[in-house]
Amino acid sequence: MDNFELKQIFDADKVFDPVYVEDGKENYVELFYEGDLSLLMKESEAAKVVYKVPKALKAPVAAKTVVGSAKYYVGEDFIKEIPILTSTGVEKMDFEFCIKKIWNIWLMN
């Protein structure tokens, strides 16, 4: 008879690399996910997580926008999908922003 145990599958300490934001007032945006996933599994079973995150985003990007996912599998069986979100918003560059950047650079020299 197989022995089962409750395993915490969700990795609350997972840190995602920042994602580049094209044409943004900020160059990068941080990502995060929230959740909880515990499964009753055989001792011999292992869970697999497939993270899907973009390499870049195009501004504007709103805070808490779903941009990716974490898909959980046990063997070949799909269990659950948890969204990956942006932690902050990033506005699109505009003319005024560019002028201020140039002005600040000029003043520093």
Secondary structure by P-SEA (a helix, b strand, c coil): cbbbbbbbcccccccccbbbbcccccccccccccbbbbbbccccbbbbbbbbbbcccccccccccccbbbbbbccccccbbbbbbbcbbbbcccaaaaaaaaaaaaaac
